[in-house]
């Protein structure tokens, strides 16, 4: 952490406070006579203004207007809020953007201008000036650091001025000294807490807005627009893009026409499109949408309806035997699983299907030998299943079997993650499915045969993950090596030229954005798998404790907390341990106020 450097004006304020302290602690001034009229204490001279914080504040606000998602991520890590700004223009813009964000609405320039009110032309003129102050958002993290440091400077300056005024008015030396010390320590602690988080890892700064730009002008965007239209406001990209990808993958993975009874070719030899990596890859994809119940993961059921229309629907669940039967005649079908939990639970009969699905992915064909009571062996000449699954975060963490990570079942999924529920209502107007269906048909028309990819594709993404010690290498290896080329084919596919796919540098740049975006979400959800039951139980208890304390913004007495909420099922010692853990994590403060102990959530 860099030392905090004060300006000459700030040093002057501190020196006056220090001189007053030394004078008070040294020789006492002559006592006035009892009949003398006490002199009126003169306030300490007002310090000259601090160095202007406007340049960094206006630059950061300009960055916010250009890329609100990325800048909000940086600001949150640094503890910057609207009240951190002294520039009035910046203050009102950040306040408006914060309200829009809280409402789940996009904080773009038009929305912010409407939220601020007044003359729209004046607002846009102001926005133009602020954007000019930030030529590129690449330095947003630097602006964040400057604003955060300015905020700490202001707090120290205020504390020093108040100390000088208090001493001039005869304030108690020890009290004032304690206040100055506390202010200084608070500034140091604040700097220590902010600096490590001021620059997130590269993939953590890729936002939904970046992902949307990566598919702009492609058939994936057309599909997303239809899939999102089932609710008001539209479903978020984290729900719709994985579904669009799975539909496109299903269409691209369809085999050539063949007679199942007389055909001798198998696996890759029956594919319409084969990516020329590692001997050949098909285009099928599994996606898993991780989000709380009620977030809209499966509202509308449009992917399954499209799959039914085109004769490639497999179903919503199945055992290994049932799936083998289905894939015998529909080897590249689409399976839509509204709840993945049974496949993750070793005690469930559906759990055994994970081994079959993993084998089918690896070999593009399967021969399943079953017991006599289950009939003859199944010979699946072509097997390239695509899958759309949904699961709740708590379910994934609680039932996720670490063996499913080691066996390769879970790492093969492309994960998206919705940490919170956004309010939505079903769309009561008709939704035109024709663009979704025609896009599926366009992908299905592609018969490009072998699709070439350059050596070292997406190497910059691999180097980035390795350089930053990214966790879960089993997953990001598959994202880059296997999913990346599939996404590139989807972006490059042109039904007007169905027999060739030319992947350009622009396509690879777009894929790099999508791979980073998906990996960032996978990192958040896969890290919880393998935690012990004790850890899960403790984290759930801490979450419930914190949620209850947050309901009392002014603080709540510890005694009331224990009696009203956590008296049953826990001992006083256990509650004290949990509260101490929340305090150590910086989630709450525990203060002694007279005879009471006050619990308060930290903002």
CORHUTA-V672180 format. One record per residue. N is the residue number from 1. RES is the residue in one letter. SS is DSSP state (a for helix, b for strand, c for the rest). NEAR is the number of other ideal C-beta (glycine too) atoms within 10 Angstrom. D_LAST is the distance of its C-alpha to the last C-alpha in Angstrom with 2 decimals. Layout:
n->[N & N]
res->[RES & RES]
ss->[SS & SS]
near->[NEAR & NEAR]
d_last->[D_LAST & D_LAST]
This chain:
n->[1 & 2 & 3 & 4 & 5 & 6 & 7 & 8 & 9 & 10 & 11 & 12 & 13 & 14 & 15 & 16 & 17 & 18 & 19 & 20 & 21 & 22 & 23 & 24 & 25 & 26 & 27 & 28 & 29 & 30 & 31 & 32 & 33 & 34 & 35 & 36 & 37 & 38 & 39 & 40 & 41 & 42 & 43 & 44 & 45 & 46 & 47 & 48 & 49 & 50 & 51 & 52 & 53 & 54 & 55 & 56 & 57 & 58 & 59 & 60 & 61 & 62 & 63 & 64 & 65 & 66 & 67 & 68 & 69 & 70 & 71 & 72 & 73 & 74 & 75 & 76 & 77 & 78 & 79 & 80 & 81 & 82 & 83 & 84 & 85 & 86 & 87 & 88 & 89 & 90 & 91 & 92 & 93 & 94 & 95 & 96 & 97 & 98 & 99 & 100 & 101 & 102 & 103 & 104 & 105 & 106 & 107 & 108 & 109 & 110 & 111 & 112 & 113 & 114 & 115 & 116 & 117 & 118 & 119 & 120 & 121 & 122 & 123 & 124 & 125 & 126 & 127 & 128 & 129 & 130 & 131 & 132 & 133 & 134 & 135 & 136 & 137 & 138 & 139 & 140 & 141 & 142 & 143 & 144 & 145 & 146 & 147 & 148 & 149 & 150 & 151 & 152 & 153 & 154 & 155 & 156 & 157 & 158 & 159 & 160 & 161 & 162 & 163 & 164 & 165 & 166 & 167 & 168 & 169 & 170 & 171 & 172 & 173 & 174 & 175 & 176 & 177 & 178 & 179 & 180 & 181 & 182 & 183 & 184 & 185 & 186 & 187 & 188 & 189 & 190 & 191 & 192 & 193 & 194 & 195 & 196 & 197 & 198 & 199 & 200 & 201 & 202 & 203 & 204 & 205 & 206 & 207 & 208 & 209 & 210 & 211 & 212 & 213 & 214 & 215 & 216 & 217 & 218 & 219 & 220 & 221 & 222 & 223 & 224 & 225 & 226 & 227 & 228 & 229 & 230 & 231 & 232 & 233 & 234 & 235 & 236 & 237 & 238 & 239 & 240 & 241 & 242 & 243 & 244 & 245 & 246 & 247 & 248 & 249 & 250 & 251 & 252 & 253 & 254 & 255 & 256 & 257 & 258 & 259 & 260 & 261 & 262 & 263 & 264 & 265 & 266 & 267 & 268 & 269 & 270 & 271 & 272 & 273 & 274 & 275 & 276 & 277 & 278 & 279 & 280 & 281 & 282 & 283 & 284 & 285 & 286 & 287 & 288 & 289 & 290 & 291 & 292 & 293 & 294 & 295 & 296 & 297 & 298 & 299 & 300 & 301 & 302 & 303 & 304 & 305 & 306 & 307 & 308 & 309 & 310 & 311 & 312 & 313 & 314 & 315 & 316 & 317 & 318 & 319 & 320 & 321 & 322 & 323 & 324 & 325 & 326 & 327 & 328 & 329 & 330 & 331 & 332 & 333 & 334 & 335 & 336 & 337 & 338 & 339 & 340 & 341 & 342 & 343 & 344 & 345 & 346 & 347 & 348 & 349 & 350 & 351 & 352 & 353 & 354 & 355 & 356 & 357 & 358 & 359 & 360 & 361 & 362 & 363 & 364 & 365 & 366 & 367 & 368 & 369 & 370 & 371 & 372 & 373 & 374 & 375 & 376 & 377 & 378 & 379 & 380 & 381 & 382 & 383 & 384 & 385 & 386 & 387 & 388 & 389 & 390 & 391 & 392 & 393 & 394 & 395 & 396 & 397 & 398 & 399 & 400 & 401 & 402 & 403 & 404 & 405 & 406 & 407 & 408 & 409 & 410 & 411 & 412 & 413 & 414 & 415 & 416 & 417 & 418 & 419 & 420 & 421 & 422 & 423 & 424 & 425 & 426 & 427 & 428 & 429 & 430 & 431 & 432 & 433 & 434 & 435 & 436 & 437 & 438 & 439 & 440 & 441 & 442 & 443 & 444 & 445 & 446 & 447 & 448 & 449 & 450 & 451 & 452 & 453 & 454 & 455 & 456 & 457 & 458 & 459 & 460 & 461 & 462 & 463 & 464 & 465 & 466 & 467 & 468 & 469 & 470 & 471 & 472 & 473 & 474 & 475 & 476 & 477 & 478 & 479 & 480 & 481 & 482 & 483 & 484 & 485 & 486 & 487 & 488 & 489 & 490 & 491 & 492 & 493 & 494 & 495 & 496 & 497 & 498 & 499 & 500 & 501 & 502 & 503 & 504 & 505 & 506 & 507 & 508 & 509 & 510 & 511 & 512 & 513 & 514 & 515 & 516 & 517 & 518 & 519 & 520 & 521 & 522 & 523 & 524 & 525 & 526 & 527 & 528 & 529 & 530 & 531 & 532 & 533 & 534 & 535 & 536 & 537 & 538 & 539 & 540 & 541 & 542 & 543 & 544 & 545 & 546 & 547 & 548 & 549 & 550 & 551 & 552 & 553 & 554 & 555 & 556 & 557 & 558 & 559 & 560 & 561 & 562 & 563 & 564 & 565 & 566 & 567 & 568 & 569 & 570 & 571 & 572 & 573 & 574 & 575 & 576 & 577 & 578 & 579 & 580 & 581 & 582 & 583 & 584 & 585 & 586 & 587 & 588 & 589 & 590 & 591 & 592 & 593 & 594 & 595 & 596 & 597 & 598 & 599 & 600 & 601 & 602 & 603]
res->[X & X & X & X & X & X & X & X & X & X & X & X & X & X & X & X & X & X & X & X & X & X & X & X & X & X & X & X & X & X & X & X & X & X & X & X & X & X & X & X & X & X & X & X & X & X & X & X & X & X & X & X & X & X & X & X & X & X & X & X & X & X & X & X & X & X & X & X & X & X & X & X & X & X & X & X & X & X & X & X & X & X & X & X & X & X & X & X & X & X & X & X & X & X & X & X & X & X & X & X & X & X & X & X & X & X & X & X & X & X & X & X & X & X & X & X & X & X & X & X & X & X & X & X & X & X & X & X & X & X & X & X & X & X & X & X & X & X & X & X & X & X & X & X & X & X & X & X & X & X & X & X & X & X & X & X & X & X & X & X & X & X & X & X & X & X & X & X & X & X & X & X & X & X & X & X & X & X & X & X & X & X & X & X & X & X & X & X & X & X & X & X & X & X & X & X & X & X & X & X & X & X & X & X & X & X & X & X & X & X & X & X & X & X & X & X & X & X & X & X & X & X & X & X & X & X & X & X & X & X & X & X & X & X & X & X & X & X & X & X & X & X & X & X & X & X & X & X & X & X & X & X & X & X & X & X & X & X & X & X & X & X & X & X & X & X & X & X & X & X & X & X & X & X & X & X & X & X & X & X & X & X & X & X & X & X & X & X & X & X & X & X & X & X & X & X & X & X & X & X & X & X & X & X & X & X & X & X & X & X & X & X & X & X & X & X & X & X & X & X & X & X & X & X & X & X & X & X & X & X & X & X & X & X & X & X & X & X & X & X & X & X & X & X & X & X & X & X & X & X & X & X & X & X & X & X & X & X & X & X & X & X & X & X & X & X & X & X & X & X & X & X & X & X & X & X & X & X & X & X & X & X & X & X & X & X & X & X & X & X & X & X & X & X & X & X & X & X & X & X & X & X & X & X & X & X & X & X & X & X & X & X & X & X & X & X & X & X & X & X & X & X & X & X & X & X & X & X & X & X & X & X & X & X & X & X & X & X & X & X & X & X & X & X & X & X & X & X & X & X & X & X & X & X & X & X & X & X & X & X & X & X & X & X & X & X & X & X & X & X & X & X & X & X & X & X & X & X & X & X & X & X & X & X & X & X & X & X & X & X & X & X & X & X & X & X & X & X & X & X & X & X & X & X & X & X & X & X & X & X & X & X & X & X & X & X & X & X & X & X & X & X & X & X & X & X & X & X & X & X & X & X & X & X & X & X & X & X & X & X & X & X & X & X & X & X & X & X & X & X & X & X & X & X & X & X & X & X & X & X & X & X & X & X & X & X & X & X & X & X & X & X & X & X & X & X & X & X & X & X & X & X & X & X & X & X & X & X & X & X & X & X & X & X & X & X & X & X & X & X & X & X & X]
ss->[c & c & c & c & c & c & c & a & a & a & a & a & a & a & a & a & a & a & a & a & a & a & a & a & a & c & c & c & c & c & c & c & c & c & c & c & c & c & c & c & c & c & c & c & c & c & c & c & c & c & c & c & c & a & a & a & a & a & a & a & a & a & a & a & a & a & c & a & a & a & a & a & a & a & a & a & a & a & c & c & c & a & a & a & c & c & c & a & a & a & a & a & a & a & a & a & a & a & a & a & a & a & c & c & c & c & c & c & a & a & a & a & a & a & a & a & c & c & c & a & a & a & a & a & a & a & a & a & a & a & a & a & c & c & c & c & a & a & a & a & a & a & a & a & a & a & a & a & a & a & a & a & a & a & a & a & a & a & a & a & a & a & a & a & a & a & a & a & c & c & c & c & a & a & a & a & a & a & a & a & a & a & a & a & a & a & a & a & a & a & a & a & a & a & a & c & c & c & c & c & c & a & a & a & a & c & c & a & a & a & a & a & a & a & c & c & c & c & a & a & a & a & a & a & a & a & a & a & c & c & b & b & c & c & c & c & a & a & a & a & a & a & a & a & a & a & a & a & a & a & a & a & c & c & b & c & c & c & c & c & c & c & c & c & c & c & a & a & a & a & b & c & b & b & b & c & c & c & c & c & b & c & c & c & c & b & b & b & b & b & b & c & c & c & c & c & c & c & c & c & c & a & a & a & a & a & a & a & a & c & c & c & b & b & b & c & c & c & c & a & a & a & a & a & a & a & a & a & a & c & c & c & c & b & b & b & b & c & c & c & a & a & a & a & c & c & c & c & a & a & a & a & a & a & a & a & a & a & a & a & a & a & a & c & c & b & b & b & c & c & c & a & a & a & c & c & c & b & b & b & c & c & c & c & c & b & b & b & b & b & b & c & a & a & a & a & a & a & a & c & c & a & a & a & a & a & c & c & c & a & a & a & b & b & b & b & b & b & c & c & c & c & c & c & b & b & c & c & c & c & c & c & c & a & a & a & a & a & a & a & a & a & a & a & c & c & c & c & b & b & b & c & c & c & c & c & c & c & a & a & a & a & a & a & a & a & a & c & c & c & c & c & a & a & a & a & a & a & a & a & a & a & a & a & a & a & a & a & a & a & a & a & c & c & a & a & a & c & c & c & c & c & c & c & a & a & a & a & a & a & a & a & a & a & a & a & a & a & a & a & a & a & a & a & a & a & c & c & c & c & c & c & a & a & a & a & a & a & a & a & a & a & a & a & a & a & a & a & a & a & c & c & c & c & c & b & b & a & a & a & a & a & a & a & c & c & c & c & c & c & c & a & a & a & a & a & a & a & a & a & a & a & a & a & c & c & c & b & b & b & b & b & b & c & c & b & b & b & b & b & b & c & c]
near->[10 & 8 & 7 & 14 & 9 & 16 & 13 & 8 & 14 & 20 & 12 & 15 & 25 & 21 & 12 & 19 & 24 & 15 & 12 & 20 & 18 & 10 & 13 & 17 & 11 & 8 & 6 & 8 & 8 & 6 & 7 & 10 & 7 & 5 & 5 & 8 & 7 & 7 & 7 & 6 & 12 & 8 & 10 & 20 & 12 & 9 & 16 & 11 & 8 & 18 & 13 & 11 & 20 & 15 & 13 & 22 & 26 & 23 & 24 & 32 & 28 & 25 & 28 & 28 & 21 & 18 & 19 & 22 & 16 & 21 & 28 & 18 & 20 & 26 & 26 & 13 & 20 & 23 & 16 & 24 & 14 & 16 & 11 & 21 & 25 & 16 & 19 & 8 & 18 & 25 & 16 & 20 & 28 & 26 & 17 & 20 & 26 & 17 & 15 & 18 & 14 & 9 & 14 & 13 & 14 & 16 & 23 & 14 & 18 & 12 & 17 & 23 & 20 & 12 & 19 & 18 & 10 & 10 & 10 & 12 & 9 & 11 & 22 & 13 & 11 & 20 & 20 & 13 & 12 & 24 & 19 & 11 & 18 & 22 & 11 & 9 & 21 & 10 & 14 & 24 & 21 & 16 & 26 & 26 & 21 & 17 & 22 & 24 & 20 & 20 & 23 & 17 & 19 & 16 & 15 & 22 & 20 & 13 & 22 & 25 & 20 & 17 & 25 & 26 & 17 & 19 & 22 & 16 & 12 & 10 & 18 & 11 & 16 & 11 & 11 & 21 & 17 & 11 & 15 & 21 & 11 & 11 & 19 & 16 & 10 & 14 & 19 & 15 & 11 & 16 & 17 & 10 & 14 & 20 & 16 & 9 & 13 & 17 & 17 & 16 & 15 & 15 & 22 & 17 & 20 & 24 & 20 & 15 & 15 & 17 & 21 & 15 & 13 & 24 & 23 & 10 & 10 & 19 & 23 & 25 & 16 & 17 & 29 & 26 & 16 & 21 & 26 & 23 & 21 & 19 & 19 & 12 & 15 & 17 & 24 & 19 & 20 & 22 & 25 & 26 & 28 & 28 & 28 & 29 & 27 & 25 & 31 & 29 & 29 & 31 & 29 & 31 & 29 & 28 & 22 & 13 & 8 & 14 & 6 & 13 & 5 & 6 & 15 & 7 & 13 & 16 & 20 & 17 & 17 & 23 & 26 & 22 & 23 & 21 & 24 & 13 & 16 & 9 & 7 & 15 & 24 & 28 & 28 & 25 & 28 & 24 & 24 & 25 & 26 & 28 & 23 & 13 & 11 & 11 & 22 & 21 & 25 & 20 & 16 & 22 & 13 & 24 & 26 & 21 & 14 & 25 & 25 & 12 & 14 & 16 & 9 & 22 & 20 & 24 & 16 & 13 & 16 & 20 & 16 & 22 & 17 & 15 & 26 & 24 & 17 & 19 & 27 & 17 & 9 & 21 & 26 & 27 & 24 & 27 & 26 & 23 & 22 & 14 & 17 & 23 & 18 & 15 & 24 & 23 & 16 & 11 & 7 & 14 & 10 & 19 & 19 & 13 & 22 & 20 & 13 & 22 & 22 & 17 & 16 & 22 & 21 & 12 & 14 & 26 & 20 & 23 & 13 & 20 & 8 & 13 & 7 & 6 & 5 & 16 & 11 & 9 & 10 & 20 & 13 & 26 & 21 & 28 & 30 & 27 & 26 & 28 & 24 & 26 & 24 & 24 & 25 & 18 & 16 & 14 & 17 & 21 & 21 & 18 & 20 & 22 & 18 & 11 & 12 & 20 & 17 & 11 & 14 & 16 & 21 & 29 & 22 & 21 & 25 & 27 & 27 & 28 & 19 & 19 & 13 & 8 & 13 & 15 & 9 & 18 & 8 & 10 & 17 & 6 & 7 & 7 & 14 & 11 & 16 & 8 & 14 & 26 & 18 & 14 & 25 & 25 & 14 & 18 & 26 & 20 & 16 & 26 & 14 & 21 & 14 & 12 & 24 & 12 & 18 & 10 & 6 & 8 & 19 & 23 & 12 & 12 & 22 & 19 & 10 & 17 & 24 & 11 & 10 & 12 & 8 & 18 & 13 & 18 & 12 & 14 & 24 & 25 & 13 & 16 & 25 & 20 & 15 & 19 & 27 & 24 & 23 & 22 & 28 & 24 & 25 & 28 & 22 & 21 & 27 & 13 & 14 & 6 & 11 & 17 & 10 & 14 & 24 & 12 & 20 & 11 & 8 & 10 & 19 & 21 & 12 & 24 & 26 & 22 & 19 & 25 & 24 & 23 & 22 & 29 & 25 & 20 & 22 & 25 & 20 & 15 & 22 & 24 & 12 & 17 & 18 & 13 & 15 & 8 & 8 & 8 & 12 & 14 & 11 & 15 & 14 & 13 & 17 & 16 & 12 & 13 & 22 & 18 & 10 & 16 & 22 & 15 & 9 & 15 & 10 & 6 & 18 & 19 & 15 & 19 & 10 & 12 & 20 & 16 & 10 & 11 & 15 & 18 & 11 & 5 & 7 & 15 & 8 & 11 & 8 & 12 & 18 & 15 & 12 & 18 & 23 & 12 & 15 & 20 & 14 & 9 & 11 & 10 & 17 & 21 & 14 & 15 & 12 & 9 & 9 & 6 & 5 & 12 & 16 & 17 & 23 & 16 & 18 & 13 & 7]
d_last->[22.85 & 24.65 & 25.13 & 23.60 & 26.66 & 26.88 & 29.21 & 32.26 & 30.74 & 27.72 & 30.17 & 32.31 & 29.58 & 28.88 & 32.63 & 33.16 & 30.56 & 32.19 & 35.65 & 34.78 & 33.54 & 36.75 & 38.95 & 37.49 & 37.98 & 41.52 & 44.61 & 44.17 & 45.30 & 48.45 & 47.81 & 48.78 & 51.62 & 50.65 & 52.28 & 50.58 & 48.13 & 44.69 & 43.66 & 40.76 & 37.94 & 37.34 & 33.83 & 33.19 & 34.12 & 31.40 & 30.61 & 31.48 & 28.71 & 26.69 & 27.83 & 26.98 & 23.82 & 25.26 & 26.96 & 23.99 & 21.76 & 24.62 & 25.35 & 21.86 & 22.00 & 25.46 & 24.22 & 21.65 & 24.62 & 26.66 & 24.37 & 21.05 & 20.26 & 20.79 & 19.03 & 15.83 & 15.94 & 16.41 & 13.82 & 11.03 & 12.42 & 12.53 & 9.10 & 11.25 & 10.66 & 13.49 & 13.06 & 13.69 & 17.25 & 20.05 & 22.71 & 23.07 & 24.26 & 21.36 & 18.86 & 20.52 & 20.90 & 17.29 & 16.37 & 19.20 & 18.38 & 14.78 & 16.42 & 19.11 & 16.90 & 15.06 & 18.67 & 19.83 & 22.25 & 23.38 & 22.05 & 25.50 & 27.28 & 29.19 & 26.26 & 24.27 & 27.49 & 27.95 & 24.42 & 24.96 & 28.41 & 31.37 & 34.06 & 33.41 & 35.76 & 33.86 & 30.59 & 32.37 & 33.94 & 30.59 & 29.29 & 32.49 & 31.97 & 28.44 & 29.70 & 32.55 & 30.13 & 28.89 & 32.09 & 30.39 & 26.93 & 27.98 & 26.53 & 23.12 & 21.54 & 23.43 & 22.17 & 18.54 & 19.41 & 21.17 & 18.48 & 15.94 & 18.76 & 19.56 & 16.10 & 16.60 & 20.16 & 19.32 & 17.11 & 20.01 & 22.55 & 21.06 & 20.94 & 24.54 & 25.82 & 24.49 & 26.09 & 29.37 & 29.45 & 28.79 & 31.59 & 33.92 & 33.53 & 34.41 & 31.04 & 31.15 & 31.30 & 29.51 & 26.55 & 26.25 & 26.75 & 23.99 & 21.57 & 22.73 & 22.42 & 18.85 & 17.93 & 19.92 & 18.48 & 14.86 & 16.11 & 17.94 & 15.16 & 12.92 & 16.07 & 16.86 & 13.65 & 13.93 & 17.69 & 18.51 & 16.46 & 17.50 & 20.61 & 20.43 & 23.80 & 26.17 & 26.25 & 22.47 & 22.70 & 25.34 & 24.05 & 25.67 & 27.03 & 28.84 & 30.27 & 31.52 & 33.22 & 34.85 & 36.71 & 37.48 & 41.17 & 41.93 & 42.98 & 39.69 & 38.05 & 40.72 & 40.00 & 36.23 & 36.87 & 38.94 & 36.70 & 33.67 & 35.73 & 35.76 & 32.55 & 31.09 & 28.96 & 30.56 & 29.42 & 27.17 & 28.97 & 27.55 & 29.80 & 32.74 & 33.47 & 33.97 & 36.36 & 38.22 & 38.60 & 40.03 & 42.45 & 43.61 & 44.04 & 46.09 & 48.34 & 48.88 & 49.65 & 52.50 & 55.83 & 59.10 & 61.53 & 63.52 & 65.59 & 63.78 & 67.11 & 69.00 & 66.32 & 66.52 & 63.58 & 60.28 & 56.64 & 55.99 & 59.55 & 58.74 & 55.63 & 55.67 & 52.99 & 52.52 & 50.18 & 52.18 & 49.89 & 50.69 & 53.89 & 52.35 & 49.24 & 49.04 & 46.44 & 44.93 & 41.18 & 38.92 & 35.44 & 32.74 & 29.91 & 27.00 & 24.78 & 23.88 & 26.64 & 27.08 & 25.71 & 29.28 & 30.45 & 34.04 & 34.38 & 37.71 & 39.26 & 40.71 & 41.26 & 43.46 & 45.36 & 46.14 & 47.19 & 49.51 & 50.98 & 51.90 & 53.09 & 50.58 & 48.46 & 48.43 & 46.47 & 43.23 & 44.03 & 46.88 & 48.29 & 49.75 & 53.18 & 52.03 & 50.27 & 53.32 & 55.51 & 53.30 & 53.07 & 56.82 & 57.41 & 54.08 & 52.97 & 50.35 & 48.93 & 45.36 & 43.67 & 40.63 & 38.77 & 36.22 & 34.99 & 35.44 & 34.77 & 38.51 & 39.27 & 36.62 & 37.84 & 40.84 & 42.21 & 42.56 & 45.88 & 44.14 & 42.64 & 46.06 & 45.94 & 43.37 & 46.16 & 48.43 & 45.89 & 45.14 & 48.89 & 49.46 & 46.90 & 48.55 & 52.18 & 52.22 & 54.79 & 55.26 & 58.01 & 56.89 & 59.33 & 58.74 & 60.52 & 63.72 & 62.16 & 59.79 & 62.62 & 63.68 & 61.55 & 59.45 & 60.18 & 57.45 & 58.87 & 55.79 & 52.27 & 49.22 & 46.78 & 43.63 & 40.83 & 37.79 & 35.59 & 32.34 & 30.25 & 26.97 & 24.53 & 24.81 & 28.56 & 28.88 & 27.06 & 28.95 & 32.41 & 32.44 & 35.47 & 35.27 & 38.96 & 38.13 & 36.33 & 39.33 & 41.88 & 40.39 & 39.65 & 35.87 & 35.86 & 38.25 & 35.74 & 33.81 & 30.28 & 27.84 & 24.41 & 22.33 & 19.01 & 18.35 & 20.83 & 21.47 & 23.47 & 27.15 & 30.57 & 33.91 & 36.06 & 39.07 & 41.11 & 43.42 & 42.05 & 44.68 & 44.93 & 47.78 & 45.75 & 44.10 & 47.51 & 49.25 & 46.67 & 47.26 & 50.98 & 50.73 & 49.06 & 51.65 & 54.45 & 53.51 & 56.17 & 55.62 & 56.87 & 55.61 & 52.65 & 52.44 & 49.26 & 49.24 & 48.98 & 45.63 & 43.75 & 39.95 & 40.49 & 37.79 & 35.18 & 36.63 & 36.65 & 33.02 & 31.93 & 34.21 & 33.11 & 29.46 & 30.40 & 29.18 & 29.24 & 31.49 & 34.55 & 36.56 & 34.49 & 34.19 & 37.91 & 38.77 & 36.42 & 38.16 & 41.68 & 42.13 & 39.62 & 39.61 & 43.35 & 43.10 & 40.45 & 42.69 & 45.63 & 43.70 & 42.79 & 46.34 & 48.43 & 50.77 & 52.96 & 55.44 & 56.15 & 55.78 & 57.69 & 55.52 & 51.89 & 51.17 & 47.70 & 46.95 & 44.61 & 42.41 & 42.14 & 41.08 & 38.38 & 37.00 & 37.25 & 35.36 & 32.37 & 32.63 & 33.03 & 29.90 & 27.95 & 29.34 & 28.89 & 25.17 & 24.84 & 27.34 & 25.52 & 22.46 & 24.71 & 27.55 & 25.57 & 25.06 & 28.82 & 30.63 & 27.94 & 29.58 & 29.39 & 27.84 & 24.91 & 24.40 & 24.65 & 22.14 & 19.51 & 20.17 & 19.85 & 16.49 & 15.22 & 16.74 & 15.39 & 11.73 & 12.57 & 14.30 & 11.75 & 9.30 & 12.40 & 12.17 & 9.30 & 11.45 & 11.92 & 15.01 & 17.98 & 18.68 & 22.21 & 21.33 & 19.04 & 22.06 & 24.66 & 23.16 & 21.66 & 22.66 & 25.86 & 28.24 & 28.62 & 26.79 & 27.79 & 25.93 & 26.12 & 24.64 & 21.69 & 21.14 & 21.38 & 18.81 & 16.29 & 17.14 & 16.62 & 13.06 & 12.46 & 14.47 & 12.52 & 9.35 & 7.88 & 8.52 & 10.17 & 13.77 & 15.41 & 19.03 & 19.72 & 23.50 & 24.82 & 21.65 & 18.86 & 15.49 & 12.84 & 9.26 & 6.31 & 3.79 & 0.00]
